[in-house]
Amino acid sequence: MDESQVSDKKNLEELVRTYPNSSRRLMMTVRTFSIDEDDLCESERVQSLYVSPYGLAFFGNRLYNEGTLLKIYVPIPDYWRRKQRFVSYKRIDVPTSLQVLVKVALCQEKGKFGRRKVTLVEMLNIDRIDEEVLKEYLGEEKNNRSGFGEKLEVHFS
């Protein structure tokens, strides 16, 4: 790994970690991205550590290789109500999460015996409107509705 890659990862970590209110705790679904529909990709439920328009960091049980593409479903409270402020169309179903395509920048084992993994991912593709919804959600004052307590600081080394 050359110095520019290390510096890019540190910059990404800093952007994600320091984004205002990025420490929201959400239970997200992560799936390895595959263009081949016949390729069955298992999904994993993970807990967000940081959420931002630049990328995400999360706790999970899998160790992902650097560069792996993932599709992540990010549940935003009142997602459809929030999105309706930006769009004029109606839907019969009520979506509860936005979907993003990300690339694994870093994945490390943490905790006893390396059971928990912390993964840092870079945002590759997010719908323009979904990005606005995410920014609006992160811009709200946090009143600790998540029930996860104080902000947890995790740094990649």
GROMACS elastic network, one bead per residue, 0.5 to 0.9 nm:
[ bonds ]
;  ai    aj funct       b0    kb
    1     4     6  0.83350   500
    1     5     6  0.63716   500
    1     6     6  0.70973   500
    2     5     6  0.55527   500
    2     6     6  0.66301   500
    2     7     6  0.88937   500
    3     6     6  0.50951   500
    3     7     6  0.60894   500
    3     8     6  0.85025   500
    4     7     6  0.50324   500
    4     8     6  0.59859   500
    4     9     6  0.85793   500
    5     8     6  0.50098   500
    5     9     6  0.62052   500
    5    10     6  0.86179   500
    6     9     6  0.51797   500
    6    10     6  0.62108   500
    6    11     6  0.85899   500
    7    10     6  0.50396   500
    7    11     6  0.60494   500
    7    12     6  0.85189   500
    8    11     6  0.50451   500
    8    12     6  0.60944   500
    8    13     6  0.85321   500
    9    12     6  0.50121   500
    9    13     6  0.60293   500
    9    14     6  0.84901   500
    9   105     6  0.65651   500
    9   106     6  0.75146   500
    9   120     6  0.86844   500
   10    13     6  0.50227   500
   10    14     6  0.60893   500
   10    15     6  0.85685   500
   10   156     6  0.82195   500
   11    14     6  0.50610   500
   11    15     6  0.60914   500
   11    16     6  0.85933   500
   12    15     6  0.50471   500
   12    16     6  0.61040   500
   12    17     6  0.83938   500
   12    54     6  0.74509   500
   12    55     6  0.74743   500
   12   105     6  0.85213   500
   12   120     6  0.84572   500
   12   121     6  0.85336   500
   12   122     6  0.72360   500
   13    16     6  0.52484   500
   13    17     6  0.58538   500
   13    18     6  0.83031   500
   13    55     6  0.83969   500
   13    56     6  0.88103   500
   13    57     6  0.83377   500
   13   120     6  0.72279   500
   13   121     6  0.88971   500
   13   155     6  0.80186   500
   13   156     6  0.77393   500
   14    17     6  0.51757   500
   14    18     6  0.57805   500
   14    19     6  0.81847   500
   15    18     6  0.55805   500
   15    19     6  0.59985   500
   15    52     6  0.80578   500
   15    54     6  0.68369   500
   15    55     6  0.81076   500
   16    19     6  0.55697   500
   16    22     6  0.70046   500
   16    50     6  0.64437   500
   16    51     6  0.66857   500
   16    52     6  0.55192   500
   16    53     6  0.78637   500
   16    54     6  0.61290   500
   16    55     6  0.57968   500
   16    56     6  0.64074   500
   16    57     6  0.76004   500
   16   120     6  0.87819   500
   16   122     6  0.88953   500
   17    20     6  0.84919   500
   17    22     6  0.64427   500
   17    23     6  0.74515   500
   17    49     6  0.86599   500
   17    50     6  0.60104   500
   17    51     6  0.79777   500
   17    52     6  0.80485   500
   17    56     6  0.85813   500
   17    57     6  0.82413   500
   17   153     6  0.86532   500
   17   154     6  0.88253   500
   17   155     6  0.87214   500
   18    21     6  0.81058   500
   18    22     6  0.69493   500
   18    23     6  0.87869   500
   18    50     6  0.88563   500
   18    52     6  0.89457   500
   19    22     6  0.53315   500
   19    23     6  0.85494   500
   19    50     6  0.85790   500
   19    51     6  0.81385   500
   19    52     6  0.62283   500
   19    53     6  0.85232   500
   19    54     6  0.87604   500
   19   138     6  0.87405   500
   20    23     6  0.82387   500
   20    52     6  0.83179   500
   20   138     6  0.68802   500
   20   139     6  0.70257   500
   21    24     6  0.64619   500
   21    50     6  0.85170   500
   21    51     6  0.82737   500
   21    52     6  0.85528   500
   21   138     6  0.54870   500
   21   139     6  0.68501   500
   21   140     6  0.80373   500
   21   141     6  0.79326   500
   21   142     6  0.72231   500
   22    25     6  0.87725   500
   22    49     6  0.80665   500
   22    52     6  0.57039   500
   22    56     6  0.87807   500
   22   138     6  0.65715   500
   23    48     6  0.79043   500
   23    49     6  0.58906   500
   23    51     6  0.64982   500
   23    52     6  0.88881   500
   23   151     6  0.64025   500
   23   152     6  0.75919   500
   23   153     6  0.88510   500
   24    48     6  0.71840   500
   24    49     6  0.70424   500
   24    50     6  0.63712   500
   24    51     6  0.66457   500
   24   138     6  0.78341   500
   24   142     6  0.81637   500
   24   144     6  0.87112   500
   24   146     6  0.74891   500
   24   151     6  0.85103   500
   25    47     6  0.65697   500
   25    48     6  0.52721   500
   25    49     6  0.62555   500
   25    50     6  0.75088   500
   25    51     6  0.83347   500
   25   146     6  0.61726   500
   25   147     6  0.85735   500
   25   148     6  0.70140   500
   26    46     6  0.82454   500
   26    47     6  0.57356   500
   26    48     6  0.52471   500
   26    49     6  0.81107   500
   26    51     6  0.87076   500
   26    74     6  0.74258   500
   26    75     6  0.68831   500
   26    76     6  0.80288   500
   26   146     6  0.77287   500
   27    45     6  0.65665   500
   27    46     6  0.56512   500
   27    48     6  0.63678   500
   27    74     6  0.76986   500
   27    75     6  0.73116   500
   28    44     6  0.82808   500
   28    45     6  0.56973   500
   28    46     6  0.52980   500
   28    47     6  0.61248   500
   28    48     6  0.68476   500
   28    58     6  0.87626   500
   28    72     6  0.68703   500
   28    73     6  0.57274   500
   28    74     6  0.52589   500
   28    75     6  0.64880   500
   28    97     6  0.89121   500
   29    43     6  0.64861   500
   29    44     6  0.56525   500
   29    46     6  0.61874   500
   29    47     6  0.87438   500
   29    71     6  0.83256   500
   29    72     6  0.57199   500
   29    73     6  0.51870   500
   29    74     6  0.71186   500
   29    75     6  0.87300   500
   30    42     6  0.85811   500
   30    43     6  0.54639   500
   30    44     6  0.52195   500
   30    45     6  0.63447   500
   30    46     6  0.70364   500
   30    70     6  0.65873   500
   30    71     6  0.59109   500
   30    73     6  0.65414   500
   30    74     6  0.89450   500
   31    34     6  0.89924   500
   31    41     6  0.62869   500
   31    42     6  0.61203   500
   31    44     6  0.65075   500
   31    69     6  0.88182   500
   31    70     6  0.56168   500
   31    71     6  0.52506   500
   31    72     6  0.63869   500
   31    73     6  0.85709   500
   32    41     6  0.58978   500
   32    42     6  0.72017   500
   32    43     6  0.72952   500
   32    68     6  0.74725   500
   32    69     6  0.61636   500
   32    71     6  0.61565   500
   32    72     6  0.86643   500
   33    41     6  0.74313   500
   33    68     6  0.80731   500
   33    69     6  0.53614   500
   33    71     6  0.54688   500
   33   101     6  0.78951   500
   33   102     6  0.89644   500
   34    37     6  0.70771   500
   34    38     6  0.89934   500
   34    39     6  0.67562   500
   34    40     6  0.85154   500
   34    41     6  0.75216   500
   34    69     6  0.80070   500
   34    70     6  0.84650   500
   34    71     6  0.89645   500
   35    38     6  0.88159   500
   35    39     6  0.80844   500
   36    39     6  0.54188   500
   36    40     6  0.86550   500
   37    40     6  0.73165   500
   44    60     6  0.75985   500
   44    61     6  0.79992   500
   44    62     6  0.81613   500
   45    60     6  0.72622   500
   45    61     6  0.88307   500
   46    58     6  0.64218   500
   46    59     6  0.57452   500
   46    61     6  0.78786   500
   47    57     6  0.88125   500
   47    58     6  0.55295   500
   47    59     6  0.53170   500
   47    60     6  0.68240   500
   48    51     6  0.67721   500
   48    56     6  0.73073   500
   48    57     6  0.60637   500
   48    59     6  0.63450   500
   48    60     6  0.88753   500
   49    56     6  0.75129   500
   49    57     6  0.52260   500
   49    59     6  0.66882   500
   49   118     6  0.85267   500
   49   152     6  0.75707   500
   49   153     6  0.85544   500
   49   154     6  0.81098   500
   50    55     6  0.82258   500
   50    56     6  0.54844   500
   50    58     6  0.67623   500
   50   120     6  0.89701   500
   51    54     6  0.82722   500
   51    55     6  0.65543   500
   51    57     6  0.66819   500
   51    58     6  0.85489   500
   51   134     6  0.88257   500
   51   138     6  0.82725   500
   52    55     6  0.54176   500
   52    56     6  0.60579   500
   52    57     6  0.89876   500
   52   123     6  0.87776   500
   52   134     6  0.77187   500
   52   135     6  0.77309   500
   52   138     6  0.78192   500
   53    56     6  0.80496   500
   53   123     6  0.70203   500
   53   126     6  0.83238   500
   53   131     6  0.64365   500
   53   132     6  0.89427   500
   53   134     6  0.71787   500
   53   135     6  0.70892   500
   54   121     6  0.87640   500
   54   122     6  0.62676   500
   54   123     6  0.53816   500
   54   124     6  0.85058   500
   55   102     6  0.74787   500
   55   103     6  0.89128   500
   55   120     6  0.73997   500
   55   121     6  0.54484   500
   55   124     6  0.83544   500
   56   102     6  0.85603   500
   56   119     6  0.81253   500
   56   120     6  0.59253   500
   56   121     6  0.53618   500
   56   122     6  0.67448   500
   56   123     6  0.74638   500
   57   118     6  0.69071   500
   57   119     6  0.54548   500
   57   121     6  0.62317   500
   57   122     6  0.89591   500
   58   117     6  0.81301   500
   58   118     6  0.56329   500
   58   119     6  0.54338   500
   58   120     6  0.67844   500
   58   121     6  0.86011   500
   59   116     6  0.64880   500
   59   117     6  0.56107   500
   59   119     6  0.65357   500
   60    63     6  0.81099   500
   60   115     6  0.87362   500
   60   116     6  0.58782   500
   60   117     6  0.52435   500
   60   118     6  0.64510   500
   60   119     6  0.75284   500
   61   115     6  0.64558   500
   61   116     6  0.52906   500
   61   117     6  0.56288   500
   61   118     6  0.85502   500
   62   107     6  0.89787   500
   62   115     6  0.86568   500
   62   116     6  0.78315   500
   62   117     6  0.64104   500
   62   118     6  0.89946   500
   63   107     6  0.62902   500
   63   108     6  0.72561   500
   63   109     6  0.75760   500
   63   116     6  0.88278   500
   63   117     6  0.62686   500
   63   118     6  0.84004   500
   63   119     6  0.79757   500
   64    67     6  0.85392   500
   64    68     6  0.67301   500
   64   104     6  0.70953   500
   64   106     6  0.81573   500
   64   107     6  0.60921   500
   64   108     6  0.87636   500
   64   117     6  0.88948   500
   64   119     6  0.76361   500
   65    68     6  0.56980   500
   65   104     6  0.70156   500
   65   105     6  0.85547   500
   65   106     6  0.78552   500
   65   107     6  0.71483   500
   66    69     6  0.89264   500
   66   103     6  0.77433   500
   66   104     6  0.51265   500
   66   105     6  0.54543   500
   66   106     6  0.58511   500
   66   107     6  0.71161   500
   67   103     6  0.54832   500
   67   104     6  0.50149   500
   67   105     6  0.62639   500
   67   106     6  0.84727   500
   68   102     6  0.83280   500
   68   103     6  0.56112   500
   68   104     6  0.53471   500
   68   105     6  0.83619   500
   69   101     6  0.70013   500
   69   102     6  0.57412   500
   69   104     6  0.65222   500
   70   100     6  0.82456   500
   70   101     6  0.58575   500
   70   102     6  0.53007   500
   70   103     6  0.61904   500
   70   104     6  0.74515   500
   70   121     6  0.86448   500
   71    99     6  0.68308   500
   71   100     6  0.57386   500
   71   102     6  0.63762   500
   71   103     6  0.89017   500
   72    98     6  0.82274   500
   72    99     6  0.56635   500
   72   100     6  0.53660   500
   72   101     6  0.64872   500
   72   102     6  0.74253   500
   73    97     6  0.58732   500
   73    98     6  0.57101   500
   73   100     6  0.66419   500
   74    96     6  0.84411   500
   74    97     6  0.50894   500
   74    98     6  0.52596   500
   74    99     6  0.62250   500
   74   100     6  0.77370   500
   75    78     6  0.88637   500
   75    79     6  0.73140   500
   75    96     6  0.57211   500
   75    98     6  0.64049   500
   75    99     6  0.87769   500
   76    80     6  0.87152   500
   76    82     6  0.89976   500
   76    96     6  0.65417   500
   76    97     6  0.56212   500
   76    98     6  0.73201   500
   76   133     6  0.85465   500
   76   134     6  0.76172   500
   76   137     6  0.74725   500
   77    80     6  0.86354   500
   77    82     6  0.86790   500
   77    96     6  0.73397   500
   77    97     6  0.82670   500
   77   137     6  0.82559   500
   78    81     6  0.53816   500
   78    82     6  0.61700   500
   78    83     6  0.86481   500
   78    96     6  0.70486   500
   79    82     6  0.52075   500
   79    83     6  0.61335   500
   79    84     6  0.87136   500
   79    94     6  0.86019   500
   79    95     6  0.69991   500
   79    96     6  0.54011   500
   79    97     6  0.62633   500
   79    98     6  0.77322   500
   79   133     6  0.75698   500
   79   134     6  0.89419   500
   79   137     6  0.89492   500
   80    84     6  0.61038   500
   80    85     6  0.89795   500
   80    94     6  0.61960   500
   80    95     6  0.58789   500
   80    96     6  0.64588   500
   80    97     6  0.82072   500
   81    84     6  0.52887   500
   81    85     6  0.71694   500
   81    94     6  0.88411   500
   82    85     6  0.57492   500
   82    86     6  0.77506   500
   82   133     6  0.62860   500
   82   136     6  0.83596   500
   82   137     6  0.84636   500
   83    86     6  0.55183   500
   83    87     6  0.65042   500
   83   129     6  0.71914   500
   83   130     6  0.72047   500
   83   132     6  0.84430   500
   83   133     6  0.60615   500
   84    87     6  0.50896   500
   84    88     6  0.67651   500
   84    89     6  0.77849   500
   84    90     6  0.80426   500
   85    88     6  0.79526   500
   85   133     6  0.89382   500
   86   129     6  0.66957   500
   86   132     6  0.83358   500
   86   133     6  0.83284   500
   87    90     6  0.83815   500
   87   129     6  0.79727   500
   91    94     6  0.67686   500
   91    95     6  0.87349   500
   95    98     6  0.79633   500
   98   126     6  0.84600   500
   98   127     6  0.85222   500
   98   130     6  0.63898   500
   98   131     6  0.89458   500
   98   133     6  0.89661   500
   98   134     6  0.85920   500
   99   125     6  0.89619   500
   99   126     6  0.71225   500
   99   127     6  0.81808   500
   99   130     6  0.82973   500
  100   123     6  0.72149   500
  100   124     6  0.76426   500
  100   125     6  0.58454   500
  100   126     6  0.50255   500
  100   127     6  0.77100   500
  100   130     6  0.89890   500
  101   122     6  0.87296   500
  101   123     6  0.64376   500
  101   124     6  0.55649   500
  101   125     6  0.50265   500
  101   126     6  0.67030   500
  102   121     6  0.59296   500
  102   122     6  0.53868   500
  102   125     6  0.68120   500
  102   126     6  0.88090   500
  103   120     6  0.86754   500
  103   121     6  0.53501   500
  103   122     6  0.52443   500
  103   123     6  0.66996   500
  103   124     6  0.66410   500
  104   107     6  0.72338   500
  104   119     6  0.71099   500
  104   120     6  0.61752   500
  104   122     6  0.64108   500
  105   119     6  0.77264   500
  105   120     6  0.56410   500
  105   121     6  0.51256   500
  105   122     6  0.63171   500
  106   118     6  0.81829   500
  106   119     6  0.57516   500
  106   120     6  0.51312   500
  106   121     6  0.68909   500
  106   156     6  0.81547   500
  107   117     6  0.66425   500
  107   118     6  0.56648   500
  107   120     6  0.62597   500
  107   121     6  0.85825   500
  107   156     6  0.87017   500
  108   114     6  0.84549   500
  108   116     6  0.85337   500
  108   117     6  0.54888   500
  108   118     6  0.53675   500
  108   119     6  0.64731   500
  108   120     6  0.88305   500
  108   156     6  0.76299   500
  108   157     6  0.86680   500
  109   112     6  0.89877   500
  109   113     6  0.83566   500
  109   115     6  0.69207   500
  109   116     6  0.59337   500
  109   118     6  0.63457   500
  109   119     6  0.88136   500
  110   113     6  0.79164   500
  110   114     6  0.51878   500
  110   115     6  0.69946   500
  110   116     6  0.53958   500
  110   117     6  0.55786   500
  110   118     6  0.66447   500
  111   114     6  0.54852   500
  111   115     6  0.65785   500
  111   116     6  0.60865   500
  111   117     6  0.81763   500
  112   115     6  0.64671   500
  112   116     6  0.79640   500
  113   116     6  0.83441   500
  114   117     6  0.68812   500
  118   154     6  0.86543   500
  118   156     6  0.83259   500
  120   156     6  0.85285   500
  123   126     6  0.71964   500
  126   129     6  0.83998   500
  126   130     6  0.66270   500
  126   131     6  0.62815   500
  127   130     6  0.50513   500
  127   131     6  0.61190   500
  127   132     6  0.87651   500
  128   131     6  0.51409   500
  128   132     6  0.65590   500
  128   133     6  0.88765   500
  129   132     6  0.50886   500
  129   133     6  0.63029   500
  129   134     6  0.86565   500
  130   134     6  0.60806   500
  130   135     6  0.85376   500
  131   134     6  0.50466   500
  131   135     6  0.61496   500
  131   136     6  0.85588   500
  132   135     6  0.50555   500
  132   136     6  0.60771   500
  132   137     6  0.85527   500
  133   136     6  0.50941   500
  133   137     6  0.61580   500
  133   138     6  0.86345   500
  134   137     6  0.50715   500
  134   138     6  0.61331   500
  134   139     6  0.84309   500
  135   138     6  0.51159   500
  135   139     6  0.59272   500
  135   140     6  0.88061   500
  136   140     6  0.65783   500
  137   140     6  0.55750   500
  137   141     6  0.88636   500
  138   141     6  0.79303   500
  138   142     6  0.83018   500
  139   142     6  0.85822   500
  142   145     6  0.73691   500
  143   146     6  0.83461   500
  144   147     6  0.60812   500
  144   148     6  0.75367   500
  144   149     6  0.68135   500
  144   150     6  0.82332   500
  145   148     6  0.82800   500
  146   149     6  0.76295   500
  148   151     6  0.83138   500
  149   152     6  0.85802   500
